[in-house]
Amino acid sequence: MKVLSYIFLLTMSIFETTSGRSACDGYIKPRYPYCGIAADCYYQGLSLLHVGQEQCKLTELGKPGFLKFRAGRCPRDKPKCRKTR
């Protein structure tokens, strides 16, 4: 019986990881704002995890990521980055 439960859990985890969902999706609780700084734009995130999630999505899409992260609000000398879906 234990063997069957392990096989079931293994099968479910395989289906979950190959279901087409992004590994970057998930709920992010807003905390302290962070700015993702890219070469030509800024991304304002609700927290460091939020900016990291956006970085993960950019990596999945094969787009260039952020050069660095900075605590606080983004400056306004560059436009906002488009949010990935």
N, CA, C and O atoms as CSV, one atom per row, in Angstrom:
chain,resi,resn,atom,element,x,y,z
A,1,MET,N,N,0.811,-1.189,0.000
A,1,MET,CA,C,0.000,0.000,0.000
A,1,MET,C,C,0.863,1.266,0.000
A,1,MET,O,O,0.535,2.247,-0.667
A,2,LYS,N,N,1.964,1.235,0.751
A,2,LYS,CA,C,2.856,2.394,0.770
A,2,LYS,C,C,3.473,2.629,-0.611
A,2,LYS,O,O,3.661,3.769,-1.034
A,3,VAL,N,N,3.780,1.540,-1.296
A,3,VAL,CA,C,4.372,1.654,-2.623
A,3,VAL,C,C,3.396,2.336,-3.578
A,3,VAL,O,O,3.792,3.189,-4.372
A,4,LEU,N,N,2.134,1.963,-3.502
A,4,LEU,CA,C,1.126,2.594,-4.363
A,4,LEU,C,C,0.982,4.082,-4.058
A,4,LEU,O,O,0.823,4.887,-4.976
A,5,SER,N,N,1.034,4.452,-2.795
A,5,SER,CA,C,0.915,5.876,-2.452
A,5,SER,C,C,2.131,6.662,-2.944
A,5,SER,O,O,1.984,7.804,-3.379
A,6,TYR,N,N,3.330,6.072,-2.884
A,6,TYR,CA,C,4.519,6.743,-3.415
A,6,TYR,C,C,4.439,6.901,-4.933
A,6,TYR,O,O,4.805,7.942,-5.479
A,7,ILE,N,N,3.959,5.860,-5.603
A,7,ILE,CA,C,3.799,5.938,-7.067
A,7,ILE,C,C,2.779,7.005,-7.423
A,7,ILE,O,O,2.976,7.765,-8.371
A,8,PHE,N,N,1.686,7.068,-6.664
A,8,PHE,CA,C,0.666,8.083,-6.909
A,8,PHE,C,C,1.236,9.492,-6.716
A,8,PHE,O,O,1.016,10.365,-7.554
A,9,LEU,N,N,1.958,9.717,-5.631
A,9,LEU,CA,C,2.542,11.040,-5.376
A,9,LEU,C,C,3.571,11.407,-6.449
A,9,LEU,O,O,3.633,12.560,-6.874
A,10,LEU,N,N,4.361,10.458,-6.878
A,10,LEU,CA,C,5.337,10.707,-7.929
A,10,LEU,C,C,4.652,11.072,-9.239
A,10,LEU,O,O,5.073,11.999,-9.930
A,11,THR,N,N,3.605,10.348,-9.574
A,11,THR,CA,C,2.856,10.625,-10.798
A,11,THR,C,C,2.213,12.007,-10.744
A,11,THR,O,O,2.249,12.745,-11.728
A,12,MET,N,N,1.631,12.361,-9.610
A,12,MET,CA,C,0.992,13.678,-9.476
A,12,MET,C,C,2.012,14.801,-9.571
A,12,MET,O,O,1.727,15.841,-10.165
A,13,SER,N,N,3.176,14.614,-9.006
A,13,SER,CA,C,4.192,15.669,-9.080
A,13,SER,C,C,4.710,15.820,-10.503
A,13,SER,O,O,5.014,16.935,-10.926
A,14,ILE,N,N,4.817,14.735,-11.244
A,14,ILE,CA,C,5.245,14.818,-12.650
A,14,ILE,C,C,4.201,15.567,-13.466
A,14,ILE,O,O,4.553,16.426,-14.274
A,15,PHE,N,N,2.921,15.255,-13.267
A,15,PHE,CA,C,1.872,15.950,-14.001
A,15,PHE,C,C,1.829,17.430,-13.639
A,15,PHE,O,O,1.583,18.276,-14.498
A,16,GLU,N,N,2.066,17.738,-12.385
A,16,GLU,CA,C,2.036,19.133,-11.950
A,16,GLU,C,C,3.163,19.943,-12.576
A,16,GLU,O,O,2.955,21.099,-12.945
A,17,THR,N,N,4.344,19.364,-12.702
A,17,THR,CA,C,5.480,20.106,-13.259
A,17,THR,C,C,5.433,20.174,-14.773
A,17,THR,O,O,6.083,21.035,-15.366
A,18,THR,N,N,4.679,19.287,-15.417
A,18,THR,CA,C,4.608,19.302,-16.882
A,18,THR,C,C,3.256,19.760,-17.393
A,18,THR,O,O,2.929,19.526,-18.557
A,19,SER,N,N,2.462,20.405,-16.554
A,19,SER,CA,C,1.110,20.797,-16.942
A,19,SER,C,C,1.075,22.067,-17.779
A,19,SER,O,O,-0.010,22.509,-18.159
A,20,GLY,N,N,2.211,22.666,-18.078
A,20,GLY,CA,C,2.245,23.872,-18.890
A,20,GLY,C,C,2.215,25.151,-18.083
A,20,GLY,O,O,2.330,26.237,-18.652
A,21,ARG,N,N,2.065,25.055,-16.795
A,21,ARG,CA,C,2.080,26.249,-15.952
A,21,ARG,C,C,3.503,26.720,-15.767
A,21,ARG,O,O,4.450,25.935,-15.792
A,22,SER,N,N,3.630,28.002,-15.584
A,22,SER,CA,C,4.946,28.586,-15.354
A,22,SER,C,C,5.432,28.250,-13.949
A,22,SER,O,O,4.651,28.237,-12.998
A,23,ALA,N,N,6.699,27.986,-13.832
A,23,ALA,CA,C,7.284,27.754,-12.513
A,23,ALA,C,C,7.388,29.051,-11.728
A,23,ALA,O,O,7.671,29.036,-10.530
A,24,CYS,N,N,7.162,30.156,-12.390
A,24,CYS,CA,C,7.309,31.471,-11.758
A,24,CYS,C,C,6.014,31.981,-11.136
A,24,CYS,O,O,6.044,32.964,-10.395
A,25,ASP,N,N,4.893,31.351,-11.413
A,25,ASP,CA,C,3.616,31.825,-10.895
A,25,ASP,C,C,3.499,31.555,-9.407
A,25,ASP,O,O,4.087,30.610,-8.880
A,26,GLY,N,N,2.741,32.390,-8.750
A,26,GLY,CA,C,2.509,32.208,-7.322
A,26,GLY,C,C,2.065,33.519,-6.699
A,26,GLY,O,O,2.251,34.594,-7.268
A,27,TYR,N,N,1.480,33.406,-5.530
A,27,TYR,CA,C,1.009,34.587,-4.824
A,27,TYR,C,C,2.172,35.274,-4.128
A,27,TYR,O,O,2.964,34.626,-3.444
A,28,ILE,N,N,2.273,36.575,-4.301
A,28,ILE,CA,C,3.305,37.375,-3.646
A,28,ILE,C,C,2.608,38.397,-2.756
A,28,ILE,O,O,1.814,39.206,-3.236
A,29,LYS,N,N,2.904,38.359,-1.470
A,29,LYS,CA,C,2.332,39.319,-0.531
A,29,LYS,C,C,3.096,40.637,-0.634
A,29,LYS,O,O,4.323,40.650,-0.528
A,30,PRO,N,N,2.382,41.744,-0.840
A,30,PRO,CA,C,3.059,43.045,-0.913
A,30,PRO,C,C,3.748,43.380,0.409
A,30,PRO,O,O,3.159,43.254,1.483
A,31,ARG,N,N,4.997,43.804,0.308
A,31,ARG,CA,C,5.737,44.195,1.508
A,31,ARG,C,C,6.343,45.563,1.279
A,31,ARG,O,O,5.654,46.577,1.381
A,32,TYR,N,N,7.602,45.596,0.978
A,32,TYR,CA,C,8.300,46.853,0.739
A,32,TYR,C,C,8.593,46.931,-0.754
A,32,TYR,O,O,9.078,45.956,-1.328
A,33,PRO,N,N,8.311,48.067,-1.404
A,33,PRO,CA,C,8.497,48.163,-2.857
A,33,PRO,C,C,9.959,48.034,-3.273
A,33,PRO,O,O,10.863,48.506,-2.584
A,34,TYR,N,N,10.168,47.384,-4.411
A,34,TYR,CA,C,11.493,47.215,-5.007
A,34,TYR,C,C,11.418,47.580,-6.471
A,34,TYR,O,O,10.363,47.476,-7.097
A,35,CYS,N,N,12.535,48.004,-7.008
A,35,CYS,CA,C,12.638,48.404,-8.401
A,35,CYS,C,C,13.589,47.452,-9.127
A,35,CYS,O,O,14.714,47.224,-8.681
A,36,GLY,N,N,13.126,46.902,-10.246
A,36,GLY,CA,C,13.983,46.107,-11.109
A,36,GLY,C,C,14.521,47.003,-12.202
A,36,GLY,O,O,13.747,47.569,-12.974
A,37,ILE,N,N,15.831,47.142,-12.282
A,37,ILE,CA,C,16.438,48.081,-13.220
A,37,ILE,C,C,16.954,47.307,-14.430
A,37,ILE,O,O,17.859,46.481,-14.314
A,38,ALA,N,N,16.366,47.586,-15.592
A,38,ALA,CA,C,16.794,46.982,-16.855
A,38,ALA,C,C,17.558,48.034,-17.653
A,38,ALA,O,O,17.682,49.180,-17.221
A,39,ALA,N,N,18.060,47.647,-18.800
A,39,ALA,CA,C,18.866,48.558,-19.604
A,39,ALA,C,C,18.068,49.762,-20.094
A,39,ALA,O,O,18.596,50.873,-20.145
A,40,ASP,N,N,16.803,49.552,-20.456
A,40,ASP,CA,C,16.035,50.645,-21.053
A,40,ASP,C,C,14.728,50.966,-20.337
A,40,ASP,O,O,13.950,51.791,-20.816
A,41,CYS,N,N,14.475,50.323,-19.191
A,41,CYS,CA,C,13.228,50.588,-18.469
A,41,CYS,C,C,13.357,50.175,-17.006
A,41,CYS,O,O,14.355,49.578,-16.600
A,42,TYR,N,N,12.335,50.503,-16.227
A,42,TYR,CA,C,12.260,50.132,-14.816
A,42,TYR,C,C,11.004,49.304,-14.588
A,42,TYR,O,O,9.979,49.521,-15.233
A,43,TYR,N,N,11.095,48.349,-13.662
A,43,TYR,CA,C,9.922,47.562,-13.274
A,43,TYR,C,C,9.683,47.771,-11.788
A,43,TYR,O,O,10.533,47.427,-10.967
A,44,GLN,N,N,8.534,48.331,-11.439
A,44,GLN,CA,C,8.190,48.579,-10.039
A,44,GLN,C,C,7.454,47.368,-9.490
A,44,GLN,O,O,6.375,47.018,-9.968
A,45,GLY,N,N,8.038,46.735,-8.492
A,45,GLY,CA,C,7.425,45.565,-7.869
A,45,GLY,C,C,6.913,45.870,-6.488
A,45,GLY,O,O,7.359,46.815,-5.839
A,46,LEU,N,N,5.955,45.050,-6.033
A,46,LEU,CA,C,5.372,45.234,-4.714
A,46,LEU,C,C,6.311,44.774,-3.602
A,46,LEU,O,O,6.174,45.197,-2.454
A,47,SER,N,N,7.263,43.908,-3.944
A,47,SER,CA,C,8.252,43.421,-2.995
A,47,SER,C,C,9.418,42.849,-3.795
A,47,SER,O,O,9.347,42.758,-5.020
A,48,LEU,N,N,10.482,42.468,-3.110
A,48,LEU,CA,C,11.626,41.863,-3.786
A,48,LEU,C,C,11.221,40.548,-4.448
A,48,LEU,O,O,11.701,40.232,-5.537
A,49,LEU,N,N,10.346,39.781,-3.807
A,49,LEU,CA,C,9.880,38.533,-4.405
A,49,LEU,C,C,9.085,38.784,-5.683
A,49,LEU,O,O,9.163,37.999,-6.627
A,50,HIS,N,N,8.331,39.861,-5.716
A,50,HIS,CA,C,7.553,40.218,-6.903
A,50,HIS,C,C,8.477,40.537,-8.082
A,50,HIS,O,O,8.228,40.094,-9.203
A,51,VAL,N,N,9.529,41.294,-7.833
A,51,VAL,CA,C,10.498,41.622,-8.876
A,51,VAL,C,C,11.251,40.354,-9.304
A,51,VAL,O,O,11.549,40.172,-10.484
A,52,GLY,N,N,11.552,39.491,-8.347
A,52,GLY,CA,C,12.203,38.227,-8.666
A,52,GLY,C,C,11.322,37.324,-9.511
A,52,GLY,O,O,11.817,36.611,-10.385
A,53,GLN,N,N,10.020,37.348,-9.258
A,53,GLN,CA,C,9.077,36.569,-10.053
A,53,GLN,C,C,9.048,37.079,-11.498
A,53,GLN,O,O,8.991,36.289,-12.440
A,54,GLU,N,N,9.087,38.383,-11.660
A,54,GLU,CA,C,9.115,38.963,-13.005
A,54,GLU,C,C,10.414,38.595,-13.720
A,54,GLU,O,O,10.407,38.320,-14.920
A,55,GLN,N,N,11.518,38.592,-12.991
A,55,GLN,CA,C,12.817,38.179,-13.539
A,55,GLN,C,C,12.749,36.729,-14.025
A,55,GLN,O,O,13.271,36.399,-15.089
A,56,CYS,N,N,12.113,35.884,-13.249
A,56,CYS,CA,C,11.957,34.475,-13.609
A,56,CYS,C,C,11.154,34.334,-14.903
A,56,CYS,O,O,11.512,33.541,-15.773
A,57,LYS,N,N,10.074,35.098,-15.029
A,57,LYS,CA,C,9.251,35.041,-16.238
A,57,LYS,C,C,10.036,35.521,-17.457
A,57,LYS,O,O,9.923,34.944,-18.538
A,58,LEU,N,N,10.828,36.572,-17.283
A,58,LEU,CA,C,11.660,37.054,-18.392
A,58,LEU,C,C,12.654,35.981,-18.836
A,58,LEU,O,O,12.878,35.792,-20.031
A,59,THR,N,N,13.239,35.290,-17.881
A,59,THR,CA,C,14.187,34.221,-18.182
A,59,THR,C,C,13.505,33.087,-18.938
A,59,THR,O,O,14.066,32.544,-19.889
A,60,GLU,N,N,12.280,32.726,-18.509
A,60,GLU,CA,C,11.528,31.681,-19.202
A,60,GLU,C,C,11.241,32.049,-20.650
A,60,GLU,O,O,11.247,31.187,-21.528
A,61,LEU,N,N,10.989,33.339,-20.898
A,61,LEU,CA,C,10.678,33.800,-22.248
A,61,LEU,C,C,11.924,34.064,-23.085
A,61,LEU,O,O,11.817,34.378,-24.270
A,62,GLY,N,N,13.099,33.940,-22.483
A,62,GLY,CA,C,14.345,34.170,-23.206
A,62,GLY,C,C,14.663,35.639,-23.426
A,62,GLY,O,O,15.440,35.983,-24.317
A,63,LYS,N,N,14.068,36.504,-22.624
A,63,LYS,CA,C,14.316,37.943,-22.730
A,63,LYS,C,C,15.383,38.349,-21.725
A,63,LYS,O,O,15.586,37.659,-20.726
A,64,PRO,N,N,16.068,39.459,-21.979
A,64,PRO,CA,C,17.078,39.903,-21.011
A,64,PRO,C,C,16.417,40.328,-19.703
A,64,PRO,O,O,15.350,40.943,-19.701
A,65,GLY,N,N,17.062,39.992,-18.605
A,65,GLY,CA,C,16.508,40.294,-17.294
A,65,GLY,C,C,16.958,41.643,-16.772
A,65,GLY,O,O,17.483,42.477,-17.510
A,66,PHE,N,N,16.741,41.833,-15.492
A,66,PHE,CA,C,17.117,43.082,-14.851
A,66,PHE,C,C,18.609,43.086,-14.553
A,66,PHE,O,O,19.203,42.048,-14.261
A,67,LEU,N,N,19.199,44.263,-14.632
A,67,LEU,CA,C,20.615,44.407,-14.340
A,67,LEU,C,C,20.865,44.386,-12.836
A,67,LEU,O,O,21.854,43.823,-12.367
A,68,LYS,N,N,19.950,45.009,-12.082
A,68,LYS,CA,C,20.058,44.994,-10.621
A,68,LYS,C,C,18.714,45.342,-10.008
A,68,LYS,O,O,17.807,45.818,-10.691
A,69,PHE,N,N,18.601,45.099,-8.709
A,69,PHE,CA,C,17.407,45.423,-7.935
A,69,PHE,C,C,17.754,46.516,-6.938
A,69,PHE,O,O,18.874,46.588,-6.434
A,70,ARG,N,N,16.766,47.368,-6.665
A,70,ARG,CA,C,16.984,48.461,-5.726
A,70,ARG,C,C,15.752,48.611,-4.845
A,70,ARG,O,O,14.627,48.585,-5.346
A,71,ALA,N,N,15.946,48.765,-3.552
A,71,ALA,CA,C,14.825,48.961,-2.635
A,71,ALA,C,C,14.194,50.335,-2.870
A,71,ALA,O,O,14.887,51.310,-3.160
A,72,GLY,N,N,12.885,50.390,-2.741
A,72,GLY,CA,C,12.174,51.655,-2.885
A,72,GLY,C,C,11.537,51.826,-4.255
A,72,GLY,O,O,11.480,50.898,-5.062
A,73,ARG,N,N,11.071,53.010,-4.484
A,73,ARG,CA,C,10.409,53.341,-5.753
A,73,ARG,C,C,11.438,53.533,-6.862
A,73,ARG,O,O,12.594,53.875,-6.616
A,74,CYS,N,N,10.977,53.302,-8.096
A,74,CYS,CA,C,11.855,53.475,-9.259
A,74,CYS,C,C,11.985,54.953,-9.614
A,74,CYS,O,O,11.051,55.726,-9.405
A,75,PRO,N,N,13.139,55.348,-10.149
A,75,PRO,CA,C,13.265,56.701,-10.682
A,75,PRO,C,C,12.357,56.866,-11.906
A,75,PRO,O,O,11.804,55.886,-12.406
A,76,ARG,N,N,12.208,58.073,-12.373
A,76,ARG,CA,C,11.287,58.325,-13.478
A,76,ARG,C,C,11.993,58.783,-14.751
A,76,ARG,O,O,11.351,59.341,-15.641
A,77,ASP,N,N,13.303,58.558,-14.853
A,77,ASP,CA,C,14.015,59.011,-16.048
A,77,ASP,C,C,13.937,58.014,-17.202
A,77,ASP,O,O,14.355,58.330,-18.316
A,78,LYS,N,N,13.404,56.808,-16.951
A,78,LYS,CA,C,13.176,55.810,-17.998
A,78,LYS,C,C,11.719,55.368,-17.933
A,78,LYS,O,O,11.074,55.531,-16.897
A,79,PRO,N,N,11.192,54.816,-19.014
A,79,PRO,CA,C,9.799,54.342,-18.964
A,79,PRO,C,C,9.666,53.056,-18.138
A,79,PRO,O,O,10.660,52.406,-17.812
A,80,LYS,N,N,8.427,52.710,-17.810
A,80,LYS,CA,C,8.145,51.464,-17.101
A,80,LYS,C,C,8.302,50.288,-18.060
A,80,LYS,O,O,7.978,50.401,-19.242
A,81,CYS,N,N,8.795,49.169,-17.556
A,81,CYS,CA,C,8.889,47.944,-18.356
A,81,CYS,C,C,7.486,47.346,-18.521
A,81,CYS,O,O,6.628,47.499,-17.651
A,82,ARG,N,N,7.275,46.677,-19.626
A,82,ARG,CA,C,6.013,45.970,-19.823
A,82,ARG,C,C,5.990,44.733,-18.945
A,82,ARG,O,O,6.993,44.029,-18.824
A,83,LYS,N,N,4.850,44.471,-18.337
A,83,LYS,CA,C,4.692,43.294,-17.484
A,83,LYS,C,C,4.514,42.061,-18.364
A,83,LYS,O,O,3.751,42.086,-19.330
A,84,THR,N,N,5.213,40.994,-18.031
A,84,THR,CA,C,5.061,39.743,-18.768
A,84,THR,C,C,3.799,39.041,-18.317
A,84,THR,O,O,3.305,39.285,-17.216
A,85,ARG,N,N,3.287,38.189,-19.148
A,85,ARG,CA,C,2.036,37.466,-18.802
A,85,ARG,C,C,2.321,36.054,-18.467
A,85,ARG,O,O,1.402,35.297,-18.153
